[in-house]
Amino acid sequence: MKLRNLYAGLLALAIIAAVPLKAPAAQTQTIVLAGGCFWGMQGVFERLKGVTTTVGYAGGASATAHYEIVSTGETGHAESVEIVYDPSLISLQQLFAVYFFVAHDPTQVNRQGPDDGSQYRSSIFYTTPAQRDAATAYVNALTKRHAFGAPIATQIVPLRAFYPAEAYHQHYMDHNPDEPYIVFNDAPKVVALRSKYPQLLATPST
């Protein structure tokens, strides 16, 4: 009996050893942020550790999710960045810090810098109730401490759908670093990111 039990135990161990173990999948989360031209927004967030980004449109219908139509400001869409992040590497609160203090000016209404129109509004499109609550608490805390000289205009709304933008818009800042719009409006944001939050960068040189 003892030999039989020993044999069964060794057989079980052999089976376990023969089956390759799968590493646990990373538990990523997704949130969509809007705050002006999506070129600069992506240029900031794609430099963060644990983050992948896609620029696109949120807030409107699929039929109007095209750059030329969204640019009319009449579609309900906002130029947005879909952010897929690993909470073990970067927290939602850290993403919010970059969003509010580097990526855009949350006090501007339906505009951002030189760009005017509802497609450039400040919006957080949450994908879970926990994100909604965290965003609301973060904005309330900023308001309570008077972090800005004007009221925060950021909308906090559920994400109905996200539509990726045309291919030539993806990683536009990195592909066109010398374009005057990028040089004057977006490159300074990356400089500010490196200065304010160096610990959040994917690599020190990004």
N, C-alpha and C positions, 0 to 999 in steps of 0.2 A: 504493500500500500504506500509506504514512504517513497519507494522508488517511482511508483506511478505518479504520485503527487509532484515529485521532483521533476520528472519528465514533463509533466503538464506545465509546470512553471517555466521550465527552460524553453518549451515550445512557445509559450505566450510571449516571453521576452524576445525570442527570435522573430516572431511575427511583428511585434512592435518595432524592432530594429529595422525590419525590411520595409516598413511603410514610412516614406519620407514625411517628416513633420512640416507642416505649413506655418510660416511665420504669421502671427496675427496681423490682419490688415489694419492699416492706419485709419483711425476714426476721424476723417476730415469732416468739416462743416462748410456750408456755403452761405454767403450773404452778398447782397448786391448794394453797392453804394453809388450815389450820383452826386456830383458837385462841380458842375462846369464841363468844359471840354474833356472828353474821356481820354484824350492823348496824355495829358498831364497826370490825370488820376491814375492811369495804368502805370505811367512812368515812375510814380512814387511807390505804389503798392507792389509792383513786381520785384522790387528790390528788397522786400522783407523776407526773412527766413520763414519757411513753412508755408509759403503762399504761392499759388498759381493764379493767373488772372486772364480774363477774356473781356474785351470791350464789346458793348452792345447796347441794346435798347430795352427799357422796362417802363411799364405804366400804360402802354397802349396796346393796340391790336396787331396781330401778325401781318395783316395786309399793309400796314403803314410802317413796318419796321425796316425802313430803307433810309439811308442817310439823306438823300435829297428831299424826301417827304418829311422826315423828322425835323429837318432844318427849317421848315415853315413855322414850327412852334405850335401847330394846330392838331397834333396827333395824340397828345396825352403822354407821349414817350418822353423819357429823360435819357440823355446820354449817360451811360452807366458802366460800371465795372463789376463783373462777377468775380468774387473773391472766394476761392476754395482754400481753406486754411486748416492747418494741423494744430489743434488746441494744446498739444503737448509741447509745441515749439513757440507759439505765439497766442496770446489770449485775445478774446474779443475786446476787452477793455484797452489793450494795447493797439489794436486796429482802430478803435474809436479815437484814441489819442492822436494817432497819425492823421486820421480823417479830419478831425476838428482843428488841429493845430499846425498841420503841414499841407495837406492836400488841397484845401480850399478854404474859403471864408464862409462860415455857416450863417452869417448875418445877412447876406445878400439875398434878395428875393427875385426869383426868376431871372437871374443873371449871374455871371461870375467873371470878374475882370473885364476884358474887352468884349465878352460875349453876352448877348442879350436875348432873352426868350425863355419860355417855360421849359424848354428842353435842357436848359442849363441850371435848373433848380437844384436845391440841396435836398436830397432824399435818402433815407435808409429803407431799403426794401428787405424786411426780415423774412426768414423762412421757417422760424419756429417761435412759439410763444416765449421761450427763454430769451431769444434774441430781442424780441419786442420789449420785454421787461427790462433787459439790460440796457437797451438803447434809451428807453424812457428814463430810467434811473440816472444814466450818464448825463443826459440833457438837463434833467432837473438839478443835478449837482452843479453843472456848469452855470446854470441860471442863478442858483442860490448864491454862488460865490462871485457872481458878476464877472465871469471870465472874459467876456467881450464887452465892447462899448455900446453894443446895440443888441436887441433881442435876437435869439437864435431862431432862424427861419426854417430849420431842417424839419422836413416831414418824416414821420415814422409810419410806414404803411406796409401791408403784407405784399409779398411778391406773388403776382398772379402768373407771370411768365417772363422769361428772359430770352431775348433774341440776339444771338451773336451778330456783331456788325460785319461789314464787308472785310475781306481779307486784308486790303491795303491799310485799314485802320489799326490792325493788330500790331502792338509793339511799335507804334508809329514814332514815338519819341526816340527809341533806340535806332530805328532805321533812318531817321532824318534829324540828327542832332544839330545840324547847322542851319536848319530852317528858322528864319527870323521869329516866327510865332513861338517855336519851341525855345529858342535862346532867351527870349524876353519874358515869356509867361510860365514856362514849365521847368526849365533847367534850374532856376532859383529854388524851386520846391525840393529838388533832389539835394541841393546844397543844404537847405534847412533840415532835411531828413537826416543827413549825415551828421549834422551838428547837434540836433536835439535828441536823436534816438539811435546812436551808433550801435547800441547793444541789440537792436532789432534787425540789423542788416544781415542779409544772407551771406555776404562776404564784405570785408571792410572796404574793398575797392569799388563796390557797386554804386 
